[in-house]
Amino acid sequence: MEIQKAGLYTQSGAQVPLQGVDVTGELLGGHARVRVRQRYRNTESKPVEAVYVFPLPSDATLTAFSMECAGRRVQGVLKEREEAFRAYDDAVTAGHGAALLDQERPNVFTAQVGNLLPGEETLVEVEFLQAIQVEEGCVRWALPTLVAPRYIPGAPTGDRSAHGSAEPTNRVPDADRITPPVGDARYGLTLDLLLALGREVVVESPSHKLDISRAEGGTRVKLSQPHVALDRDLVLSIRSPDTSTPLTTLVTHRMGEEPGSFALTVVPDLLGMAAGPRRQEVVFVVDTSGSMDGESLPQAQGALRLCLRHLREGDRFNIIAFENSFRLFSPEPVTFTQKTLEQADRWVAALNASGGTELLQPMVAAMQAAPDGVVVLLTDGQVGNESEILNAVMGARKTARIYSFGIGTNVSDVLLKDLARQTGGAVEFIHPGERIDDKVVAQFSRALAPRVTGVEVRFEGVEASELAPAEPPQLVDGTPWSLFGRYTTPGSGKLVLKGKSGAETFSLSIPVSFPAQSDRPAVEKLWAAERIRAWQDAALVGRRAQSLKERIVQLALAHGIVTPYTSFVVVEERTGERRASGQPETRVVPVNAPAGWAMFGTAKREEAEGAVLGASSGGSASRRAKVAMLSKPMPPGAPPPPPRMPAPMAAAPAAPPSPARAAPAPKEAKKKGGFFSALFEDKAPAPREAEPVMDALSDDGEAEESAEELASMSRAAPMAEKAASEQVFATGGGVGLLEQQLASGLWAGTGPGAEPVRQARATALALLELLRQGITSSHALHGAQVKKAVEALLALVPQLGGAPDVAELVLGVAWLVAAGPRTRGRIAQAAQPIAGLSSRLENEVALRQHVDALAAR
């Protein structure tokens, strides 16, 4: 593709009508309202139709669609999908201007803009709402910018209905609707976002350079450079040092005498009410397909190594790596020990990326291996058969929960979020440059945290109905829990949540107040979207499925929400010279090659410049019936669609690791807090480069072995691995101590006294030395190991009754190296029986002096 004065051209002479994408909006206390404006300009001498397949967040609720041309702005109308298409097709055929917005998947949309007139600019704007949740005191907001290529399994079948680079198959019948061509997409992205959170915030991005300024009502965020390439997710990390203001837990909307809507968020504190499972079955499933080549696979390997290091004594685990086929680390799950950890490290280090993303069979195998356990999936999520995989997993599952890591610059989040929502798990997204250790620790905290199952909801003093989700999810310690609903009568009362925490009965009462008047219209649309989402999860068939579809359409039309069954259409009635004659030629807008994907290297990028965007004429009959004629085959030199691979076959499994003895492992991280979390927590995850992080994570695992075990492992390891380890540990002071940390998180102690006392003192002294070197729980590379040590010490404190000085030293050091109010809350609670220690915790200078004195004894 080359730039000419009149616009963007392909080598065939067809022009690209999309000139740029502008994103504006506001991130408010509980939700985001965002507008995505697409700028089209026809620089040809005849009318054309533009077709652009683009992404939005999968949990976005599309609420408005408009078109502006010749100084006139026309609002879109929501109709049933086929009715909207007919209105669009009739308008274009009659020579009027028109635009259509279809949902292909929850995160994939198609905009068609018909009869773009020569020399005229047309603006198409999509507006969406999105609920925002606070996780560990930080808001992470991500906007996808392109529909990346995905693996399309199955045999070609059926007729085309769109212009995608892949043919429809028996397993992905809409493949041609979700695979836009990859080409030299030189249109760019601009951003203007207002963060109106009612306080000062710190904004960081691992994906883009930002221009941040103070603005009336909040903080304004723009990109440092305008018109950046749409080749990676736009990721913002937002935090504030102000932890005093609590999270708004109940937001309502009610105008006049109409029914009201509410959104309730609870962050449960289950500390002391239940313990995590004593023993866990964990199966790791890691994607090694071709789309993971480049930056994504090292990210996944680093996350996987860190996951392994947070297993506990008695846990059993296995690893499945997949591409076209899949293979196992061991034929059966093995017990977590120092020896199996070392063997798993070497197995993970040998993984490489190639082939297709055949995810279905390895996920079913994981469900069968741990039907009541935990499955951890590491993938970029780029598959076309999402529904097929979800149905197969849910069919093979008993009570297993799925925790996913979406790795890379362009993650398709639909499948990962659906797996998490329907199994009671969770999902984290890791963009290159984001801190991995905090995300991995957070995921394992969720997986092993106390939880309440069989949750029942009852309102007292007020009435609520049409709740969404209809089946309340489990309550997980420290994880936001949300409920949407409607009310007809204002009043005050309470919400009572009941369930089971292990064998014990759980009950939580929360005061609620439903006002007579409240102007938060976003709440009503978010309620309707959540209600529709819950209905779509229902596996109904036959007449009930048709009835449910009609119910979804009715609710979507009532609240103006795009669904798979409803679309926005806008028609600009034209007269005179502005009314076109004949059928416009179609221009399919190409997308960028995803950033960081090795499969789109320099050579392939050059090949992509020869891609044709798909231009041809059509007749007056239904445009969808003839779209196969409009979609010409891509010429030689264009990037091919992702390859279809044969069905997977399980490869011969690795030899089973031999059992070995492991040091005791601590309980997983728990955080202290009230029923409702603060909006922000005083924690600063700093962006950093991906490669050094990966090197450190792949080698820091040796810090959990004793010195003797480490020496043995080093002798057995390849020389390159040993050299890399030595290089990492030479980069900062104090890290030599981390080499001696036991798998339990403690350090071995010597001298007189019981073993718990010796280990507690040795660990406290080690942490004190690390503190002097600037290594605390918030350290970029070694924070996870410090957190594990703090958890191990807190578990050991009850055994230190005969050594009060050691207990005081342990708690004082733990306070100094810990970060986050919930962990410090646990330390303060444990310090209460020790005279004078609680007051010292309020003065860190005095505490540091006291701890130094205790350490010198």
JOBEL-V908592 format. One record per residue. N is the residue number from 0. PHI is phi in radians with two decimals (* if undefined). Layout:
BEGIN
n->(N/N)
phi->(PHI/PHI)
END
This chain:
BEGIN
n->(0/1/2/3/4/5/6/7/8/9/10/11/12/13/14/15/16/17/18/19/20/21/22/23/24/25/26/27/28/29/30/31/32/33/34/35/36/37/38/39/40/41/42/43/44/45/46/47/48/49/50/51/52/53/54/55/56/57/58/59/60/61/62/63/64/65/66/67/68/69/70/71/72/73/74/75/76/77/78/79/80/81/82/83/84/85/86/87/88/89/90/91/92/93/94/95/96/97/98/99/100/101/102/103/104/105/106/107/108/109/110/111/112/113/114/115/116/117/118/119/120/121/122/123/124/125/126/127/128/129/130/131/132/133/134/135/136/137/138/139/140/141/142/143/144/145/146/147/148/149/150/151/152/153/154/155/156/157/158/159/160/161/162/163/164/165/166/167/168/169/170/171/172/173/174/175/176/177/178/179/180/181/182/183/184/185/186/187/188/189/190/191/192/193/194/195/196/197/198/199/200/201/202/203/204/205/206/207/208/209/210/211/212/213/214/215/216/217/218/219/220/221/222/223/224/225/226/227/228/229/230/231/232/233/234/235/236/237/238/239/240/241/242/243/244/245/246/247/248/249/250/251/252/253/254/255/256/257/258/259/260/261/262/263/264/265/266/267/268/269/270/271/272/273/274/275/276/277/278/279/280/281/282/283/284/285/286/287/288/289/290/291/292/293/294/295/296/297/298/299/300/301/302/303/304/305/306/307/308/309/310/311/312/313/314/315/316/317/318/319/320/321/322/323/324/325/326/327/328/329/330/331/332/333/334/335/336/337/338/339/340/341/342/343/344/345/346/347/348/349/350/351/352/353/354/355/356/357/358/359/360/361/362/363/364/365/366/367/368/369/370/371/372/373/374/375/376/377/378/379/380/381/382/383/384/385/386/387/388/389/390/391/392/393/394/395/396/397/398/399/400/401/402/403/404/405/406/407/408/409/410/411/412/413/414/415/416/417/418/419/420/421/422/423/424/425/426/427/428/429/430/431/432/433/434/435/436/437/438/439/440/441/442/443/444/445/446/447/448/449/450/451/452/453/454/455/456/457/458/459/460/461/462/463/464/465/466/467/468/469/470/471/472/473/474/475/476/477/478/479/480/481/482/483/484/485/486/487/488/489/490/491/492/493/494/495/496/497/498/499/500/501/502/503/504/505/506/507/508/509/510/511/512/513/514/515/516/517/518/519/520/521/522/523/524/525/526/527/528/529/530/531/532/533/534/535/536/537/538/539/540/541/542/543/544/545/546/547/548/549/550/551/552/553/554/555/556/557/558/559/560/561/562/563/564/565/566/567/568/569/570/571/572/573/574/575/576/577/578/579/580/581/582/583/584/585/586/587/588/589/590/591/592/593/594/595/596/597/598/599/600/601/602/603/604/605/606/607/608/609/610/611/612/613/614/615/616/617/618/619/620/621/622/623/624/625/626/627/628/629/630/631/632/633/634/635/636/637/638/639/640/641/642/643/644/645/646/647/648/649/650/651/652/653/654/655/656/657/658/659/660/661/662/663/664/665/666/667/668/669/670/671/672/673/674/675/676/677/678/679/680/681/682/683/684/685/686/687/688/689/690/691/692/693/694/695/696/697/698/699/700/701/702/703/704/705/706/707/708/709/710/711/712/713/714/715/716/717/718/719/720/721/722/723/724/725/726/727/728/729/730/731/732/733/734/735/736/737/738/739/740/741/742/743/744/745/746/747/748/749/750/751/752/753/754/755/756/757/758/759/760/761/762/763/764/765/766/767/768/769/770/771/772/773/774/775/776/777/778/779/780/781/782/783/784/785/786/787/788/789/790/791/792/793/794/795/796/797/798/799/800/801/802/803/804/805/806/807/808/809/810/811/812/813/814/815/816/817/818/819/820/821/822/823/824/825/826/827/828/829/830/831/832/833/834/835/836/837/838/839/840/841/842/843/844/845/846/847/848/849/850/851/852/853/854/855/856)
phi->(*/-2.31/-1.55/-2.14/-1.05/-1.38/2.66/-1.63/-2.22/-1.56/-1.15/-1.44/1.73/-1.29/-1.71/-1.69/-1.33/-1.34/-1.74/3.08/-2.21/-1.99/-1.95/-2.29/2.74/-2.34/-1.78/-1.76/-1.06/-2.10/-2.70/-1.96/-2.13/-2.24/-2.08/-1.95/-1.86/-1.81/-1.79/-1.95/-2.52/-1.63/-1.75/-1.57/-1.68/-2.48/-1.09/-2.37/-1.99/-1.77/-2.17/-2.27/-1.67/-2.42/-1.82/-2.47/-0.99/-1.17/-1.72/-1.32/-1.97/-1.32/-2.14/-2.73/-2.63/-2.57/-2.36/-2.26/-2.68/0.93/1.33/-2.07/-1.89/-2.12/-1.41/-1.34/-2.09/-1.52/-2.37/-1.02/-0.94/-1.21/-1.15/-1.12/-1.11/-1.10/-1.10/-1.14/-1.10/-1.12/-1.16/-1.15/-1.09/-1.44/1.60/-1.48/-1.49/-2.78/-2.50/-2.30/-2.16/-1.96/-1.69/-1.60/-2.36/-0.99/-2.13/-2.25/-2.31/-2.13/-1.86/-2.00/-2.14/-1.73/1.03/-1.19/-1.47/-0.98/1.29/-1.84/-1.73/-2.18/-1.91/-2.04/-2.15/-1.97/-2.05/-2.42/-1.91/-2.63/-1.22/-2.01/-2.05/-1.61/-2.08/0.94/1.32/-2.30/-1.71/-1.93/-2.09/-2.28/-2.14/-1.21/-2.11/-2.65/-1.51/-1.32/-0.99/-2.39/-1.30/-2.02/-1.47/1.82/-1.66/-0.99/-2.82/1.40/-1.64/-1.21/-2.29/-2.71/-1.88/-1.14/-1.38/-1.81/-1.47/-1.05/-2.21/-1.20/-1.78/-2.34/-1.16/-1.85/-0.97/-1.28/-1.72/-2.20/-2.26/-1.09/-1.16/-1.63/-2.64/-1.54/-1.54/-1.60/-1.19/-2.12/-2.01/-2.11/-2.43/-2.54/-2.12/-1.81/-1.68/-1.88/-1.81/1.35/-2.89/-1.22/-2.33/-1.90/-2.06/-2.30/-2.53/-1.43/-1.85/-2.48/-1.41/-1.99/-2.05/-2.00/-2.53/-1.34/-2.46/-1.08/1.60/2.87/-2.09/-1.77/-2.10/-2.27/-1.41/-1.07/-2.08/-1.30/1.02/-1.35/-1.15/-1.54/-2.26/-2.76/-1.08/-1.58/-2.09/-2.08/-1.97/-2.13/-2.51/-2.52/-1.27/-1.47/-1.91/-1.46/-1.53/-1.30/-1.14/-1.19/-1.67/-2.35/-2.15/-2.29/-2.50/-2.76/-2.18/1.10/-1.78/-1.25/-1.03/-1.69/-2.19/-2.46/-2.27/-2.04/-2.14/-2.16/-1.97/-1.26/-1.90/-1.79/-1.03/1.44/-1.55/-2.83/-1.91/-1.16/-1.04/-1.19/-2.43/-2.21/-1.72/-2.19/-2.06/-1.65/-2.08/-2.03/-1.39/-2.12/-1.32/-1.05/-1.21/-1.52/-1.15/1.76/-1.40/-1.23/-1.12/-1.02/-1.07/-1.12/-1.10/-1.12/-1.12/-1.15/-1.05/-1.23/-1.01/-1.02/-1.31/-1.88/-1.25/-2.08/-1.00/1.63/-1.16/-2.10/-2.57/-2.64/-2.30/-2.11/-1.89/-2.43/-2.56/-1.14/-2.10/-2.40/-2.41/-1.98/-1.13/-2.54/-1.03/-2.30/-0.98/-2.04/-1.31/-1.28/-2.42/-1.05/-1.20/-1.20/-1.10/-1.10/-1.12/-1.14/-1.00/-1.17/-1.14/-1.17/-1.10/-1.50/-1.23/-2.46/-1.81/-3.01/1.51/-1.68/-1.77/-1.47/-1.52/-1.06/-1.16/-1.11/-1.22/-1.13/-1.08/-1.14/-1.09/-1.27/-1.31/-2.38/-1.09/-2.10/-1.90/-2.20/-2.00/-1.93/-1.87/-2.08/-2.79/-1.63/1.26/-1.54/-2.29/-1.65/-1.66/-1.08/-1.12/-1.07/-1.15/-1.04/-1.12/-1.16/-1.11/-1.15/-1.27/-1.54/-1.44/-1.78/-2.16/-1.04/-1.93/-1.99/-2.04/-2.04/-2.01/-1.53/-1.79/2.03/-1.52/-2.50/-1.75/-1.42/-1.56/-1.06/-1.07/-1.11/-1.22/-1.15/-1.06/-1.16/-1.15/-1.47/-1.97/1.34/-1.71/-2.74/-2.44/-2.17/-1.99/-2.12/-1.59/-0.88/1.77/-1.42/-1.16/-1.56/-1.05/-1.09/-1.18/-1.16/-1.06/-1.09/-1.12/-1.23/-1.08/-1.16/-1.11/-1.88/-1.29/-1.00/-2.55/-2.02/-1.88/1.03/-1.19/-2.03/-1.99/-2.46/-1.72/-2.16/1.54/-2.42/-1.95/-2.36/-2.52/0.87/-1.29/-2.46/-1.26/-1.14/-1.80/-1.03/-1.26/-1.13/-1.59/-2.08/-0.89/1.34/-1.89/-0.97/-2.13/-2.12/-2.47/-1.95/-3.00/-2.18/-2.51/-1.84/-2.07/-1.13/2.78/-2.12/-2.96/-2.62/-1.84/-1.96/-1.84/-2.24/-3.08/-2.07/-1.98/1.19/-1.64/-1.65/-1.43/-2.04/-2.57/-2.43/-1.96/-2.25/-1.19/-2.36/-2.42/-1.79/-1.36/-1.29/-2.37/-2.78/-1.80/-2.32/-1.03/-1.05/-1.08/-1.13/-1.20/-1.14/-1.08/-1.06/-1.13/-1.19/-1.11/-1.12/-1.06/-1.14/-1.13/-1.15/-1.30/-1.21/-1.61/-1.72/-2.32/1.17/-1.15/-1.17/-1.14/-1.13/-1.10/-1.15/-1.04/-1.11/-1.16/-1.10/-1.07/-1.08/-1.21/-1.12/-1.16/-1.14/-2.00/1.15/-2.11/-1.30/-2.41/-1.06/-1.90/-2.30/-2.40/-1.57/-2.38/-2.34/-2.20/-1.85/-1.19/-2.11/-2.38/1.08/-1.20/-1.41/-1.55/-1.37/-2.16/1.43/-1.65/-1.25/-1.29/-1.69/-2.08/-1.57/-1.30/-1.38/-2.02/-1.23/-1.22/-1.07/-1.10/1.48/-1.53/-1.12/-1.15/-2.01/-1.37/-1.01/-1.09/-1.23/-1.12/-1.17/-1.09/-1.13/-1.16/-1.60/-1.20/-1.65/-1.49/1.57/-2.14/-2.95/-1.83/-2.32/-1.81/-1.66/-1.30/-0.94/-1.17/-1.23/-1.17/-1.95/-1.17/-1.12/-1.28/-1.23/-1.60/-1.27/-1.04/-1.26/-1.32/-0.99/1.71/-1.34/-1.15/-1.29/-1.16/-0.96/-1.18/-1.56/-1.91/-1.17/-1.02/-1.24/-2.21/-1.12/-1.33/-1.05/-1.22/-1.19/-1.08/-1.15/-1.14/-1.41/-1.18/-2.58/-1.49/-2.05/-1.24/-1.05/-1.87/-1.38/-1.17/-1.27/-1.05/-2.26/-2.21/-1.51/-3.09/-1.47/-1.14/-2.09/-1.33/-1.21/-1.11/-2.35/-2.00/-1.34/-2.58/-2.17/-1.23/-1.66/-1.11/-2.72/-1.22/-1.29/-1.12/-1.04/-1.08/-1.08/-1.05/-1.17/-1.16/-1.29/-1.94/-1.13/-0.99/-1.14/-1.21/-1.58/-1.71/-1.23/-1.04/-1.15/-1.16/-1.10/-1.08/-1.11/-1.15/-1.10/-1.14/-1.47/-1.35/-1.08/-1.08/-1.11/-1.14/-1.13/-1.11/-1.09/-1.08/-1.08/-1.15/-1.11/-1.27/-1.55/-1.50/-2.70/-1.24/1.49/-1.26/-1.03/-1.07/-1.15/-1.14/-1.70/-1.20/-1.36/-1.06/-1.27/1.73/-1.65/-2.00/-1.22/-1.87/-2.23/1.66/-1.26/1.79/-1.17/-1.04/-1.02/-1.16/-1.09/-1.17/-1.11/-1.17/-1.08/-1.19/-1.09/-1.15/-1.12/-1.15/-1.12/-1.18/-1.10/-1.06/-1.10/-1.60/1.44/-1.79/-2.18/-1.18/-1.70/-1.12/-1.04/-1.80/-1.94/-1.04/-1.11/-1.23/-1.14/-1.07/-1.11/-1.14/-1.07/-1.10/-1.12/-1.13/-1.10/-1.22/-1.55/-0.93/-1.04/-1.59/-1.86/-1.03/-1.49/-2.37/-1.07/-1.11/-1.17/-1.06/-1.17/-1.08/-1.03/-1.22/-1.13/-1.15/-1.01/-1.10/-1.20/-1.69/-1.50/-2.30/1.77/-1.14/-1.27/-1.12/-1.12/-1.10/-1.13/-1.12/-1.08/-1.12/-1.20/-1.44/-1.00/-1.23/-1.65/-1.03/1.47/-1.26/-1.02/-1.19/-1.18/-1.10/-1.45/-2.33/-1.17/-1.14/-1.13/-1.11/-1.08/-1.11/-1.14/-1.13/-1.07/-1.17/-1.13/-1.19/-1.40/-1.26)
END
